[in-house]
Amino acid sequence: MTGNNVVGSIVFPEASAEELEYFLGANIKNFNPNQKAIIKKLALEAQNNQKLKIEVSSNF
């Protein structure tokens, strides 16, 4: 999952809950509420299925 204005990056399932909240806070202007919910669901899914590796980052 990528976006033009995303600040930083995060990888699931390695990221902690604190890192997720920091990442979402740093990108508060870049993600709407639905996108935030999707990212949180992706984090949960990666936590439940350790074979998944999901990265959210800028595409630059």
N, CA, C and O atoms as a DFTB+ gen file, in Angstrom:
240 C
 N C O
     1  1       0.861      -1.162       0.000
     2  2       0.000       0.000       0.000
     3  2       0.905       1.222       0.000
     4  3       1.764       1.365       0.870
     5  1       0.715       2.089      -0.961
     6  2       1.568       3.266      -1.063
     7  2       0.734       4.518      -1.267
     8  3      -0.429       4.448      -1.664
     9  1       1.332       5.642      -0.995
    10  2       0.687       6.929      -1.219
    11  2       1.736       7.997      -1.455
    12  3       2.861       7.887      -0.966
    13  1       1.380       9.014      -2.192
    14  2       2.348      10.051      -2.548
    15  2       2.848      10.844      -1.358
    16  3       4.031      11.181      -1.309
    17  1       2.007      11.149      -0.412
    18  2       2.372      12.050       0.673
    19  2       2.629      11.346       2.001
    20  3       2.732      12.007       3.035
    21  1       2.732      10.042       1.995
    22  2       2.914       9.294       3.231
    23  2       4.263       9.643       3.853
    24  3       5.293       9.646       3.179
    25  1       4.235       9.935       5.149
    26  2       5.451      10.247       5.902
    27  2       5.935       8.964       6.567
    28  3       5.216       8.352       7.357
    29  1       7.166       8.562       6.237
    30  2       7.730       7.356       6.833
    31  2       7.128       6.101       6.228
    32  3       6.500       6.139       5.170
    33  1       7.332       4.993       6.917
    34  2       6.765       3.722       6.480
    35  2       6.574       2.844       7.707
    36  3       7.130       3.101       8.775
    37  1       5.774       1.799       7.524
    38  2       5.530       0.862       8.610
    39  2       5.356      -0.515       7.997
    40  3       4.774      -0.653       6.921
    41  1       5.860      -1.536       8.680
    42  2       5.771      -2.910       8.197
    43  2       5.063      -3.742       9.258
    44  3       5.424      -3.709      10.435
    45  1       4.058      -4.480       8.828
    46  2       3.340      -5.403       9.717
    47  2       3.747      -6.822       9.356
    48  3       3.944      -7.098       8.173
    49  1       3.882      -7.717      10.290
    50  2       3.493      -7.648      11.689
    51  2       4.581      -7.149      12.634
    52  3       4.376      -7.166      13.848
    53  1       5.734      -6.703      12.122
    54  2       6.837      -6.296      13.000
    55  2       6.526      -5.065      13.844
    56  3       7.053      -4.932      14.948
    57  1       5.689      -4.169      13.351
    58  2       5.417      -2.909      14.048
    59  2       4.574      -3.129      15.305
    60  3       3.661      -3.955      15.324
    61  1       4.897      -2.381      16.337
    62  2       4.132      -2.450      17.586
    63  2       2.898      -1.548      17.483
    64  3       2.772      -0.763      16.544
    65  1       2.007      -1.665      18.437
    66  2       0.816      -0.819      18.471
    67  2       1.202       0.650      18.609
    68  3       0.556       1.523      18.030
    69  1       2.260       0.922      19.381
    70  2       2.718       2.293      19.554
    71  2       3.263       2.859      18.234
    72  3       3.015       4.016      17.895
    73  1       4.000       2.032      17.507
    74  2       4.524       2.465      16.214
    75  2       3.381       2.748      15.225
    76  3       3.452       3.695      14.442
    77  1       2.347       1.931      15.269
    78  2       1.181       2.150      14.407
    79  2       0.519       3.481      14.722
    80  3       0.205       4.245      13.808
    81  1       0.303       3.770      15.991
    82  2      -0.341       5.028      16.373
    83  2       0.538       6.228      16.004
    84  3       0.023       7.259      15.570
    85  1       1.849       6.103      16.170
    86  2       2.760       7.183      15.791
    87  2       2.698       7.418      14.281
    88  3       2.636       8.561      13.829
    89  1       2.714       6.338      13.508
    90  2       2.652       6.426      12.050
    91  2       1.346       7.097      11.611
    92  3       1.358       7.977      10.751
    93  1       0.235       6.685      12.195
    94  2      -1.050       7.289      11.837
    95  2      -1.087       8.764      12.236
    96  3      -1.622       9.592      11.500
    97  1      -0.521       9.093      13.396
    98  2      -0.468      10.489      13.831
    99  2       0.381      11.346      12.912
   100  3       0.029      12.490      12.620
   101  1       1.503      10.795      12.453
   102  2       2.387      11.530      11.547
   103  2       1.738      11.761      10.189
   104  3       2.117      12.675       9.457
   105  1       0.767      10.934       9.862
   106  2       0.092      11.014       8.569
   107  2      -1.365      11.433       8.695
   108  3      -2.187      11.099       7.842
   109  1      -1.682      12.155       9.748
   110  2      -3.069      12.523      10.025
   111  2      -3.708      13.278       8.859
   112  3      -4.907      13.136       8.619
   113  1      -2.929      14.073       8.135
   114  2      -3.461      14.831       6.995
   115  2      -3.542      13.988       5.735
   116  3      -4.236      14.358       4.788
   117  1      -2.841      12.855       5.708
   118  2      -2.768      12.037       4.498
   119  2      -3.821      10.939       4.434
   120  3      -4.179      10.492       3.344
   121  1      -4.320      10.498       5.581
   122  2      -5.280       9.399       5.616
   123  2      -6.626       9.885       6.123
   124  3      -6.701      10.594       7.126
   125  1      -7.689       9.502       5.426
   126  2      -9.026       9.794       5.924
   127  2      -9.405       8.686       6.916
   128  3      -8.683       7.695       7.024
   129  1     -10.511       8.833       7.634
   130  2     -10.881       7.819       8.635
   131  2     -11.018       6.403       8.066
   132  3     -10.655       5.435       8.734
   133  1     -11.531       6.272       6.856
   134  2     -11.654       4.942       6.259
   135  2     -10.290       4.323       5.985
   136  3     -10.095       3.128       6.206
   137  1      -9.356       5.119       5.511
   138  2      -8.003       4.615       5.252
   139  2      -7.315       4.208       6.550
   140  3      -6.615       3.197       6.590
   141  1      -7.508       4.989       7.608
   142  2      -6.938       4.626       8.915
   143  2      -7.490       3.289       9.379
   144  3      -6.750       2.447       9.887
   145  1      -8.797       3.093       9.203
   146  2      -9.432       1.838       9.610
   147  2      -8.876       0.663       8.803
   148  3      -8.647      -0.414       9.352
   149  1      -8.659       0.867       7.512
   150  2      -8.094      -0.187       6.666
   151  2      -6.690      -0.547       7.133
   152  3      -6.348      -1.727       7.216
   153  1      -5.874       0.457       7.439
   154  2      -4.506       0.197       7.901
   155  2      -4.522      -0.571       9.217
   156  3      -3.722      -1.487       9.407
   157  1      -5.419      -0.208      10.123
   158  2      -5.523      -0.938      11.394
   159  2      -5.973      -2.381      11.163
   160  3      -5.500      -3.291      11.844
   161  1      -6.881      -2.597      10.209
   162  2      -7.321      -3.962       9.894
   163  2      -6.190      -4.769       9.263
   164  3      -6.046      -5.960       9.541
   165  1      -5.389      -4.126       8.417
   166  2      -4.235      -4.809       7.833
   167  2      -3.249      -5.225       8.923
   168  3      -2.689      -6.320       8.876
   169  1      -3.040      -4.352       9.896
   170  2      -2.134      -4.662      11.010
   171  2      -2.652      -5.867      11.785
   172  3      -1.880      -6.760      12.135
   173  1      -3.943      -5.895      12.050
   174  2      -4.541      -7.011      12.785
   175  2      -4.436      -8.306      11.984
   176  3      -4.106      -9.356      12.535
   177  1      -4.714      -8.230      10.693
   178  2      -4.627      -9.416       9.843
   179  2      -3.206      -9.960       9.800
   180  3      -3.010     -11.174       9.866
   181  1      -2.220      -9.090       9.692
   182  2      -0.820      -9.528       9.666
   183  2      -0.416     -10.144      11.001
   184  3       0.405     -11.059      11.054
   185  1      -1.005      -9.629      12.074
   186  2      -0.715     -10.179      13.398
   187  2      -1.283     -11.591      13.522
   188  3      -0.667     -12.467      14.130
   189  1      -2.469     -11.804      12.937
   190  2      -3.125     -13.107      13.013
   191  2      -2.531     -14.122      12.045
   192  3      -2.619     -15.327      12.282
   193  1      -1.936     -13.656      10.971
   194  2      -1.339     -14.537       9.980
   195  2       0.112     -14.105       9.781
   196  3       0.400     -13.229       8.966
   197  1       1.003     -14.715      10.516
   198  2       2.411     -14.315      10.523
   199  2       3.110     -14.518       9.181
   200  3       4.234     -14.050       8.999
   201  1       2.463     -15.210       8.236
   202  2       3.064     -15.388       6.913
   203  2       2.911     -14.138       6.055
   204  3       3.598     -13.989       5.045
   205  1       2.017     -13.244       6.451
   206  2       1.818     -12.000       5.717
   207  2       2.871     -10.975       6.108
   208  3       3.273     -10.893       7.269
   209  1       3.307     -10.206       5.144
   210  2       4.171      -9.052       5.412
   211  2       3.567      -7.896       4.630
   212  3       3.504      -7.932       3.401
   213  1       3.132      -6.885       5.339
   214  2       2.445      -5.752       4.733
   215  2       3.221      -4.491       5.056
   216  3       3.549      -4.235       6.214
   217  1       3.515      -3.699       4.027
   218  2       4.223      -2.440       4.213
   219  2       3.364      -1.303       3.688
   220  3       2.774      -1.398       2.612
   221  1       3.303      -0.229       4.460
   222  2       2.644       1.005       4.044
   223  2       3.746       2.055       3.974
   224  3       4.428       2.312       4.966
   225  1       3.919       2.664       2.797
   226  2       5.005       3.631       2.623
   227  2       4.687       4.597       1.499
   228  3       3.674       4.465       0.812
   229  1       5.564       5.565       1.325
   230  2       5.453       6.497       0.216
   231  2       5.910       5.807      -1.058
   232  3       6.769       4.926      -1.021
   233  1       5.334       6.209      -2.186
   234  2       5.774       5.583      -3.434
   235  2       6.862       6.397      -4.116
   236  3       7.121       6.210      -5.305
   237  1       7.502       7.298      -3.378
   238  2       8.644       8.049      -3.910
   239  2       9.931       7.429      -3.466
   240  3      11.005       7.921      -3.813
